[in-house]
């Protein structure tokens, strides 16, 4: 069952405000999330390949990896805080300024990681500083995602909300390919000694260039029509966070668990799989990263396909079918990934990350539509990032524990259980009022504003 159709928008109406061409809007939403996710994923990759050895050297290999995953998890607990902070200003002063601030927070934290001393230099202070920087990454990304989705969907014409909303979602696979690709190139170009001595720092430091490019694009866009209408009609909420919690608890709860399976499958397919593949399966970094990048290509390719389906058949319908398929996929882990055979491992990544694209593409639009414009930045950001806590923060840690204690099959069962919870949450969406991403723009156009 799909959501009702969006309110009609006259065909003569422009989907953007003066100075906001469709190309500029979509580029700004894509560029920002690409940079943010690149920053986020280079940490995820380094958390497997580098940090256990340089920041937790006094532990055995398994314990060091688990400790590294704990610092990885910190960002997911910081993301809802970032969502509340940046969401407040996004709903109070506007999407544009808040997006600029979120990008700077994320960028500075990432560059700082590349400059950190290791355990050999400063002892226990090294992992503490790493944790602080990871906290900054989480705060920045917590504010980035929701604003980027709204920048796109609040400028979308009728019938293309999911299509516009998938552009910031494309930042995830593009950012991941850049992140994994940079580590692959460094692995091939440097010796292990060079890589661990200084090579791993390059992606973190070079990200500063990408941040400046993103800021340039973001500073050239105008505010969204939907937010302008909220200001003109004096509908801004004094404390958006409290409004979301007290007036929209059902949307917050269901939206959080509707995002759960998306996070679980992605971080099992990336962080956990990289760790398991380069240890238990015996692949080297140079062998495994290209396989993973191939899967991420399918992640990127299926996002626009899912957006087209979501605009045609409904966001919830597309997500329900995809979530069901994710649950089935979880039962194939031992057969595909556990075999260790190259063909099966490639199929595992193509199928798993392809399904990730199908669930991730419409997710941003679906979460935005269950909140009114006045609290949409806060509401959408909170649901997505709380979904990160329940679905992603401990996913690599839980998956590693399950694999080492009970076997790889139980990692798949974990994914299937997450899919079942998400499926039930999506069914619950039928009880929520839908607030279309273009609602205030459409209302203003109909009234002649």
FIMARKOL-134396 format. One record per residue (C-alpha): residue number from 0; residue in one letter; z negated, y negated, x negated. Coordinates in nm, 3 decimals, decimal comma. Last residue first. Layout:
<timis>
TIMI   pos   code        zz        yy        xx
TIMI   NUM      A         Z         Y         X
...
</timis>
This chain:
<timis>
TIMI   pos   code        zz        yy        xx
TIMI   448      X     0,333    -3,378    -0,173
TIMI   447      X     0,558    -3,304     0,122
TIMI   446      X     0,306    -3,089     0,306
TIMI   445      X     0,511    -2,774     0,241
TIMI   444      X     0,537    -2,857    -0,128
TIMI   443      X     0,162    -2,909    -0,161
TIMI   442      X     0,085    -2,579     0,008
TIMI   441      X     0,331    -2,397    -0,215
TIMI   440      X     0,175    -2,543    -0,527
TIMI   439      X    -0,173    -2,456    -0,403
TIMI   438      X    -0,081    -2,094    -0,334
TIMI   437      X     0,138    -2,025    -0,638
TIMI   436      X    -0,087    -1,757    -0,794
TIMI   435      X    -0,140    -1,609    -0,453
TIMI   434      X    -0,497    -1,578    -0,329
TIMI   433      X    -0,535    -1,230    -0,182
TIMI   432      X    -0,839    -1,159     0,027
TIMI   431      X    -1,014    -0,843    -0,080
TIMI   430      X    -1,061    -0,522     0,119
TIMI   429      X    -0,728    -0,375     0,005
TIMI   428      X    -0,844    -0,424    -0,355
TIMI   427      X    -1,081    -0,130    -0,298
TIMI   426      X    -0,797     0,116    -0,359
TIMI   425      X    -0,759    -0,048    -0,699
TIMI   424      X    -1,126     0,019    -0,774
TIMI   423      X    -1,086     0,386    -0,677
TIMI   422      X    -0,788     0,426    -0,911
TIMI   421      X    -0,978     0,252    -1,191
TIMI   420      X    -1,264     0,503    -1,164
TIMI   419      X    -1,021     0,797    -1,166
TIMI   418      X    -0,838     0,652    -1,467
TIMI   417      X    -1,165     0,625    -1,660
TIMI   416      X    -1,238     0,992    -1,584
TIMI   415      X    -0,892     1,090    -1,706
TIMI   414      X    -0,944     0,895    -2,029
TIMI   413      X    -1,275     1,072    -2,096
TIMI   412      X    -1,111     1,405    -2,016
TIMI   411      X    -0,853     1,326    -2,284
TIMI   410      X    -1,126     1,258    -2,539
TIMI   409      X    -1,281     1,584    -2,424
TIMI   408      X    -0,968     1,773    -2,524
TIMI   407      X    -1,007     1,646    -2,882
TIMI   406      X    -1,313     1,861    -2,951
TIMI   405      X    -1,676     1,877    -2,841
TIMI   404      X    -1,880     1,707    -3,115
TIMI   403      X    -1,624     1,547    -3,349
TIMI   402      X    -1,377     1,460    -3,074
TIMI   401      X    -1,644     1,338    -2,833
TIMI   400      X    -1,807     1,119    -3,098
TIMI   399      X    -1,474     0,972    -3,207
TIMI   398      X    -1,378     0,902    -2,845
TIMI   397      X    -1,712     0,736    -2,775
TIMI   396      X    -1,682     0,513    -3,085
TIMI   395      X    -1,316     0,427    -3,024
TIMI   394      X    -1,391     0,352    -2,653
TIMI   393      X    -1,710     0,154    -2,718
TIMI   392      X    -1,577    -0,195    -2,651
TIMI   391      X    -1,267    -0,079    -2,466
TIMI   390      X    -1,327     0,021    -2,105
TIMI   389      X    -1,663    -0,104    -1,984
TIMI   388      X    -1,666    -0,405    -2,217
TIMI   387      X    -1,294    -0,478    -2,190
TIMI   386      X    -1,315    -0,461    -1,812
TIMI   385      X    -1,575    -0,734    -1,845
TIMI   384      X    -1,300    -0,919    -2,029
TIMI   383      X    -1,039    -0,880    -1,758
TIMI   382      X    -1,280    -0,951    -1,475
TIMI   381      X    -1,425    -1,255    -1,650
TIMI   380      X    -1,088    -1,407    -1,742
TIMI   379      X    -0,950    -1,367    -1,389
TIMI   378      X    -1,257    -1,525    -1,234
TIMI   377      X    -1,303    -1,810    -1,481
TIMI   376      X    -0,939    -1,923    -1,480
TIMI   375      X    -0,913    -1,862    -1,106
TIMI   374      X    -1,214    -2,065    -1,000
TIMI   373      X    -1,042    -2,354    -0,818
TIMI   372      X    -0,718    -2,156    -0,783
TIMI   371      X    -0,868    -1,897    -0,550
TIMI   370      X    -0,936    -1,547    -0,692
TIMI   369      X    -0,777    -1,210    -0,606
TIMI   368      X    -0,433    -1,323    -0,725
TIMI   367      X    -0,534    -1,371    -1,088
TIMI   366      X    -0,636    -1,007    -1,128
TIMI   365      X    -0,304    -0,877    -0,992
TIMI   364      X    -0,102    -1,122    -1,202
TIMI   363      X    -0,277    -1,015    -1,520
TIMI   362      X    -0,251    -0,644    -1,439
TIMI   361      X     0,122    -0,634    -1,361
TIMI   360      X     0,239    -0,561    -1,719
TIMI   359      X    -0,072    -0,378    -1,846
TIMI   358      X    -0,045    -0,070    -1,625
TIMI   357      X     0,322     0,005    -1,692
TIMI   356      X     0,292    -0,097    -2,055
TIMI   355      X     0,000     0,140    -2,112
TIMI   354      X     0,205     0,417    -1,953
TIMI   353      X     0,463     0,365    -2,227
TIMI   352      X     0,178     0,364    -2,478
TIMI   351      X     0,074     0,711    -2,369
TIMI   350      X     0,420     0,857    -2,322
TIMI   349      X     0,572     0,724    -2,644
TIMI   348      X     0,255     0,789    -2,843
TIMI   347      X     0,214     1,151    -2,734
TIMI   346      X     0,586     1,217    -2,771
TIMI   345      X     0,566     1,104    -3,135
TIMI   344      X     0,264     1,331    -3,191
TIMI   343      X     0,448     1,622    -3,031
TIMI   342      X     0,754     1,573    -3,250
TIMI   341      X     0,546     1,538    -3,567
TIMI   340      X     0,335     1,846    -3,508
TIMI   339      X    -0,039     1,768    -3,518
TIMI   338      X    -0,104     2,011    -3,232
TIMI   337      X    -0,396     1,797    -3,115
TIMI   336      X    -0,175     1,509    -3,011
TIMI   335      X     0,049     1,686    -2,761
TIMI   334      X    -0,122     2,003    -2,633
TIMI   333      X    -0,476     1,887    -2,705
TIMI   332      X    -0,426     1,552    -2,536
TIMI   331      X    -0,241     1,675    -2,227
TIMI   330      X    -0,517     1,635    -1,966
TIMI   329      X    -0,541     1,260    -2,027
TIMI   328      X    -0,176     1,226    -1,928
TIMI   327      X    -0,263     1,335    -1,574
TIMI   326      X    -0,515     1,050    -1,541
TIMI   325      X    -0,264     0,805    -1,687
TIMI   324      X    -0,010     0,915    -1,423
TIMI   323      X    -0,257     0,835    -1,144
TIMI   322      X    -0,320     0,496    -1,302
TIMI   321      X     0,053     0,427    -1,305
TIMI   320      X     0,090     0,511    -0,937
TIMI   319      X    -0,205     0,289    -0,844
TIMI   318      X    -0,090     0,001    -1,066
TIMI   317      X     0,255    -0,012    -0,909
TIMI   316      X     0,107    -0,004    -0,559
TIMI   315      X    -0,146    -0,273    -0,644
TIMI   314      X     0,109    -0,516    -0,783
TIMI   313      X     0,350    -0,486    -0,494
TIMI   312      X     0,678    -0,302    -0,436
TIMI   311      X     0,938    -0,556    -0,553
TIMI   310      X     0,734    -0,795    -0,767
TIMI   309      X     0,538    -0,502    -0,911
TIMI   308      X     0,851    -0,299    -0,982
TIMI   307      X     1,005    -0,589    -1,175
TIMI   306      X     0,679    -0,642    -1,364
TIMI   305      X     0,656    -0,270    -1,448
TIMI   304      X     1,002    -0,279    -1,603
TIMI   303      X     0,904    -0,593    -1,795
TIMI   302      X     0,598    -0,414    -1,945
TIMI   301      X     0,782    -0,084    -2,009
TIMI   300      X     0,970    -0,210    -2,314
TIMI   299      X     0,663    -0,351    -2,489
TIMI   298      X     0,463    -0,029    -2,464
TIMI   297      X     0,779     0,159    -2,564
TIMI   296      X     0,785    -0,048    -2,884
TIMI   295      X     0,413     0,029    -2,921
TIMI   294      X     0,495     0,399    -2,939
TIMI   293      X     0,732     0,338    -3,229
TIMI   292      X     0,461     0,130    -3,397
TIMI   291      X     0,224     0,428    -3,379
TIMI   290      X     0,476     0,654    -3,544
TIMI   289      X     0,541     0,388    -3,811
TIMI   288      X     0,163     0,363    -3,877
TIMI   287      X     0,115     0,738    -3,924
TIMI   286      X     0,325     0,823    -4,227
TIMI   285      X     0,230     0,525    -4,445
TIMI   284      X    -0,136     0,556    -4,351
TIMI   283      X    -0,130     0,924    -4,452
TIMI   282      X    -0,135     1,204    -4,196
TIMI   281      X    -0,394     1,483    -4,230
TIMI   280      X    -0,452     1,559    -3,861
TIMI   279      X    -0,831     1,528    -3,882
TIMI   278      X    -0,830     1,219    -4,105
TIMI   277      X    -0,529     0,987    -4,077
TIMI   276      X    -0,450     1,100    -3,721
TIMI   275      X    -0,809     1,075    -3,603
TIMI   274      X    -0,859     0,719    -3,728
TIMI   273      X    -0,519     0,597    -3,610
TIMI   272      X    -0,568     0,776    -3,276
TIMI   271      X    -0,909     0,613    -3,225
TIMI   270      X    -0,784     0,259    -3,294
TIMI   269      X    -0,444     0,276    -3,124
TIMI   268      X    -0,400     0,530    -2,845
TIMI   267      X    -0,772     0,545    -2,767
TIMI   266      X    -0,784     0,167    -2,769
TIMI   265      X    -0,494     0,139    -2,529
TIMI   264      X    -0,594     0,419    -2,292
TIMI   263      X    -0,949     0,288    -2,248
TIMI   262      X    -0,847    -0,074    -2,200
TIMI   261      X    -0,595    -0,008    -1,925
TIMI   260      X    -0,829     0,246    -1,765
TIMI   259      X    -1,099    -0,020    -1,719
TIMI   258      X    -0,890    -0,304    -1,574
TIMI   257      X    -0,943    -0,203    -1,210
TIMI   256      X    -1,309    -0,158    -1,303
TIMI   255      X    -1,353    -0,528    -1,375
TIMI   254      X    -1,133    -0,636    -1,085
TIMI   253      X    -1,343    -0,435    -0,841
TIMI   252      X    -1,668    -0,599    -0,952
TIMI   251      X    -1,538    -0,955    -0,983
TIMI   250      X    -1,340    -0,936    -0,658
TIMI   249      X    -1,646    -0,804    -0,475
TIMI   248      X    -1,874    -1,065    -0,631
TIMI   247      X    -1,657    -1,357    -0,511
TIMI   246      X    -1,895    -1,618    -0,369
TIMI   245      X    -2,207    -1,569    -0,583
TIMI   244      X    -2,065    -1,453    -0,917
TIMI   243      X    -1,739    -1,648    -0,899
TIMI   242      X    -1,912    -1,965    -0,781
TIMI   241      X    -2,177    -1,933    -1,049
TIMI   240      X    -1,908    -1,911    -1,319
TIMI   239      X    -1,710    -2,200    -1,170
TIMI   238      X    -2,002    -2,447    -1,201
TIMI   237      X    -1,905    -2,781    -1,040
TIMI   236      X    -1,607    -2,638    -0,850
TIMI   235      X    -1,286    -2,843    -0,843
TIMI   234      X    -1,149    -2,898    -0,493
TIMI   233      X    -1,103    -3,274    -0,510
TIMI   232      X    -0,761    -3,251    -0,336
TIMI   231      X    -0,582    -3,422    -0,627
TIMI   230      X    -0,770    -3,213    -0,884
TIMI   229      X    -0,687    -2,884    -0,708
TIMI   228      X    -0,324    -2,996    -0,673
TIMI   227      X    -0,305    -3,063    -1,047
TIMI   226      X    -0,443    -2,712    -1,112
TIMI   225      X    -0,163    -2,554    -0,909
TIMI   224      X     0,108    -2,770    -1,069
TIMI   223      X     0,012    -2,649    -1,420
TIMI   222      X    -0,072    -2,908    -1,688
TIMI   221      X     0,204    -3,017    -1,926
TIMI   220      X     0,326    -2,837    -2,239
TIMI   219      X     0,386    -2,982    -2,585
TIMI   218      X     0,036    -2,920    -2,724
TIMI   217      X     0,071    -2,545    -2,666
TIMI   216      X     0,387    -2,514    -2,875
TIMI   215      X     0,238    -2,698    -3,173
TIMI   214      X    -0,088    -2,507    -3,140
TIMI   213      X     0,100    -2,178    -3,157
TIMI   212      X     0,279    -2,280    -3,474
TIMI   211      X    -0,051    -2,388    -3,631
TIMI   210      X    -0,203    -2,052    -3,533
TIMI   209      X     0,090    -1,861    -3,684
TIMI   208      X     0,041    -2,035    -4,018
TIMI   207      X    -0,332    -1,956    -4,011
TIMI   206      X    -0,244    -1,589    -3,954
TIMI   205      X    -0,147    -1,581    -4,322
TIMI   204      X    -0,516    -1,556    -4,414
TIMI   203      X    -0,591    -1,253    -4,198
TIMI   202      X    -0,264    -1,076    -4,279
TIMI   201      X    -0,319    -1,128    -4,658
TIMI   200      X    -0,679    -1,004    -4,681
TIMI   199      X    -0,583    -0,636    -4,690
TIMI   198      X    -0,400    -0,696    -5,019
TIMI   197      X    -0,705    -0,818    -5,211
TIMI   196      X    -0,901    -0,540    -5,380
TIMI   195      X    -0,843    -0,271    -5,118
TIMI   194      X    -0,464    -0,306    -5,126
TIMI   193      X    -0,448    -0,360    -5,502
TIMI   192      X    -0,644    -0,041    -5,574
TIMI   191      X    -0,447     0,156    -5,316
TIMI   190      X    -0,125     0,045    -5,486
TIMI   189      X     0,078    -0,219    -5,314
TIMI   188      X     0,422    -0,243    -5,152
TIMI   187      X     0,407     0,057    -4,917
TIMI   186      X     0,058    -0,008    -4,787
TIMI   185      X     0,125    -0,382    -4,767
TIMI   184      X     0,437    -0,319    -4,560
TIMI   183      X     0,246    -0,083    -4,329
TIMI   182      X    -0,040    -0,331    -4,293
TIMI   181      X     0,203    -0,605    -4,193
TIMI   180      X     0,382    -0,374    -3,953
TIMI   179      X     0,058    -0,273    -3,781
TIMI   178      X    -0,027    -0,637    -3,717
TIMI   177      X     0,326    -0,751    -3,630
TIMI   176      X     0,372    -0,453    -3,400
TIMI   175      X     0,032    -0,521    -3,242
TIMI   174      X     0,111    -0,885    -3,178
TIMI   173      X     0,440    -0,794    -3,011
TIMI   172      X     0,269    -0,522    -2,807
TIMI   171      X    -0,009    -0,756    -2,687
TIMI   170      X     0,196    -1,075    -2,655
TIMI   169      X     0,407    -0,905    -2,391
TIMI   168      X     0,116    -0,957    -2,153
TIMI   167      X     0,163    -1,333    -2,185
TIMI   166      X     0,518    -1,277    -2,056
TIMI   165      X     0,413    -1,034    -1,781
TIMI   164      X     0,284    -1,307    -1,553
TIMI   163      X     0,628    -1,463    -1,517
TIMI   162      X     0,771    -1,135    -1,390
TIMI   161      X     0,458    -1,064    -1,185
TIMI   160      X     0,483    -1,398    -1,006
TIMI   159      X     0,858    -1,371    -0,955
TIMI   158      X     0,882    -1,349    -0,576
TIMI   157      X     0,807    -1,717    -0,519
TIMI   156      X     0,861    -1,931    -0,828
TIMI   155      X     0,615    -1,905    -1,118
TIMI   154      X     0,438    -2,208    -1,268
TIMI   153      X     0,091    -2,091    -1,167
TIMI   152      X     0,183    -1,744    -1,291
TIMI   151      X     0,272    -1,849    -1,647
TIMI   150      X    -0,004    -2,094    -1,735
TIMI   149      X    -0,238    -1,876    -1,532
TIMI   148      X    -0,170    -1,573    -1,755
TIMI   147      X    -0,216    -1,783    -2,068
TIMI   146      X    -0,542    -1,926    -1,937
TIMI   145      X    -0,684    -1,585    -1,857
TIMI   144      X    -0,597    -1,441    -2,197
TIMI   143      X    -0,719    -1,719    -2,421
TIMI   142      X    -1,081    -1,773    -2,320
TIMI   141      X    -1,208    -1,424    -2,399
TIMI   140      X    -0,972    -1,416    -2,697
TIMI   139      X    -1,160    -1,705    -2,854
TIMI   138      X    -1,509    -1,571    -2,785
TIMI   137      X    -1,413    -1,226    -2,915
TIMI   136      X    -1,268    -1,360    -3,237
TIMI   135      X    -1,580    -1,567    -3,293
TIMI   134      X    -1,798    -1,258    -3,252
TIMI   133      X    -1,580    -1,079    -3,506
TIMI   132      X    -1,653    -1,363    -3,746
TIMI   131      X    -2,026    -1,317    -3,694
TIMI   130      X    -2,000    -0,939    -3,737
TIMI   129      X    -1,813    -0,978    -4,066
TIMI   128      X    -2,081    -1,220    -4,185
TIMI   127      X    -2,343    -0,954    -4,112
TIMI   126      X    -2,131    -0,683    -4,277
TIMI   125      X    -2,122    -0,893    -4,599
TIMI   124      X    -2,485    -1,010    -4,594
TIMI   123      X    -2,592    -0,650    -4,655
TIMI   122      X    -2,478    -0,672    -5,016
TIMI   121      X    -2,326    -0,995    -5,144
TIMI   120      X    -2,062    -0,890    -5,397
TIMI   119      X    -2,032    -0,510    -5,362
TIMI   118      X    -2,064    -0,543    -4,985
TIMI   117      X    -1,744    -0,745    -4,968
TIMI   116      X    -1,692    -1,122    -4,978
TIMI   115      X    -1,526    -1,281    -4,674
TIMI   114      X    -1,207    -1,486    -4,711
TIMI   113      X    -0,981    -1,280    -4,486
TIMI   112      X    -1,253    -1,274    -4,222
TIMI   111      X    -1,259    -1,656    -4,225
TIMI   110      X    -0,888    -1,665    -4,135
TIMI   109      X    -0,965    -1,461    -3,824
TIMI   108      X    -1,256    -1,678    -3,710
TIMI   107      X    -1,051    -1,996    -3,755
TIMI   106      X    -0,767    -1,855    -3,549
TIMI   105      X    -0,976    -1,731    -3,256
TIMI   104      X    -1,158    -2,059    -3,212
TIMI   103      X    -0,836    -2,260    -3,258
TIMI   102      X    -0,655    -2,054    -2,995
TIMI   101      X    -0,940    -2,098    -2,746
TIMI   100      X    -0,945    -2,478    -2,797
TIMI    99      X    -0,569    -2,507    -2,736
TIMI    98      X    -0,593    -2,291    -2,425
TIMI    97      X    -0,873    -2,511    -2,292
TIMI    96      X    -0,669    -2,827    -2,333
TIMI    95      X    -0,375    -2,678    -2,139
TIMI    94      X    -0,554    -2,501    -1,851
TIMI    93      X    -0,739    -2,799    -1,709
TIMI    92      X    -1,059    -3,005    -1,711
TIMI    91      X    -1,285    -2,814    -1,469
TIMI    90      X    -1,124    -2,473    -1,412
TIMI    89      X    -1,022    -2,435    -1,777
TIMI    88      X    -1,350    -2,591    -1,886
TIMI    87      X    -1,556    -2,330    -1,704
TIMI    86      X    -1,312    -2,054    -1,799
TIMI    85      X    -1,358    -2,145    -2,165
TIMI    84      X    -1,731    -2,086    -2,146
TIMI    83      X    -1,734    -1,798    -1,895
TIMI    82      X    -1,438    -1,618    -2,055
TIMI    81      X    -1,587    -1,671    -2,401
TIMI    80      X    -1,908    -1,510    -2,281
TIMI    79      X    -1,698    -1,234    -2,123
TIMI    78      X    -1,524    -1,188    -2,463
TIMI    77      X    -1,840    -1,168    -2,672
TIMI    76      X    -1,924    -0,813    -2,560
TIMI    75      X    -1,569    -0,711    -2,643
TIMI    74      X    -1,588    -0,883    -2,980
TIMI    73      X    -1,895    -0,685    -3,083
TIMI    72      X    -1,715    -0,353    -3,034
TIMI    71      X    -1,521    -0,380    -3,363
TIMI    70      X    -1,852    -0,440    -3,542
TIMI    69      X    -1,969    -0,109    -3,393
TIMI    68      X    -1,640     0,054    -3,492
TIMI    67      X    -1,717    -0,027    -3,855
TIMI    66      X    -2,049     0,152    -3,821
TIMI    65      X    -1,864     0,454    -3,677
TIMI    64      X    -1,622     0,449    -3,970
TIMI    63      X    -1,908     0,427    -4,220
TIMI    62      X    -2,083     0,720    -4,049
TIMI    61      X    -1,773     0,937    -4,073
TIMI    60      X    -1,698     0,851    -4,437
TIMI    59      X    -2,055     0,891    -4,566
TIMI    58      X    -2,260     0,574    -4,586
TIMI    57      X    -2,331     0,341    -4,880
TIMI    56      X    -1,984     0,182    -4,872
TIMI    55      X    -2,025    -0,002    -4,539
TIMI    54      X    -1,840    -0,333    -4,597
TIMI    53      X    -1,563    -0,234    -4,838
TIMI    52      X    -1,508     0,135    -4,759
TIMI    51      X    -1,567     0,136    -4,382
TIMI    50      X    -1,394    -0,206    -4,359
TIMI    49      X    -1,055    -0,104    -4,493
TIMI    48      X    -0,850     0,152    -4,299
TIMI    47      X    -1,019     0,194    -3,962
TIMI    46      X    -1,175    -0,150    -3,904
TIMI    45      X    -0,873    -0,294    -4,087
TIMI    44      X    -0,648    -0,178    -3,805
TIMI    43      X    -0,876    -0,319    -3,536
TIMI    42      X    -0,913    -0,646    -3,730
TIMI    41      X    -0,537    -0,675    -3,764
TIMI    40      X    -0,534    -0,608    -3,392
TIMI    39      X    -0,737    -0,913    -3,284
TIMI    38      X    -0,544    -1,160    -3,498
TIMI    37      X    -0,212    -1,020    -3,376
TIMI    36      X    -0,355    -1,028    -3,025
TIMI    35      X    -0,432    -1,398    -3,047
TIMI    34      X    -0,100    -1,481    -3,211
TIMI    33      X     0,101    -1,288    -2,952
TIMI    32      X    -0,118    -1,432    -2,675
TIMI    31      X    -0,032    -1,786    -2,779
TIMI    30      X     0,337    -1,727    -2,835
TIMI    29      X     0,391    -1,553    -2,500
TIMI    28      X     0,224    -1,819    -2,283
TIMI    27      X     0,385    -2,107    -2,474
TIMI    26      X     0,727    -1,939    -2,475
TIMI    25      X     0,705    -1,871    -2,101
TIMI    24      X     0,617    -2,232    -2,023
TIMI    23      X     0,874    -2,378    -2,264
TIMI    22      X     1,154    -2,158    -2,129
TIMI    21      X     1,064    -2,234    -1,768
TIMI    20      X     1,083    -2,607    -1,848
TIMI    19      X     0,755    -2,794    -1,835
TIMI    18      X     0,830    -3,160    -1,911
TIMI    17      X     0,833    -3,250    -1,545
TIMI    16      X     0,637    -2,986    -1,349
TIMI    15      X     0,761    -2,633    -1,315
TIMI    14      X     0,875    -2,397    -1,040
TIMI    13      X     1,112    -2,651    -0,906
TIMI    12      X     1,146    -2,668    -0,535
TIMI    11      X     1,486    -2,636    -0,382
TIMI    10      X     1,426    -2,277    -0,279
TIMI     9      X     1,134    -2,381    -0,063
TIMI     8      X     0,825    -2,172    -0,144
TIMI     7      X     0,721    -1,902     0,099
TIMI     6      X     0,360    -1,776     0,087
TIMI     5      X     0,341    -1,461    -0,121
TIMI     4      X     0,411    -1,124     0,038
TIMI     3      X     0,121    -0,908     0,149
TIMI     2      X    -0,029    -0,680    -0,114
TIMI     1      X     0,108    -0,332    -0,150
TIMI     0      X     0,000     0,000     0,000
</timis>
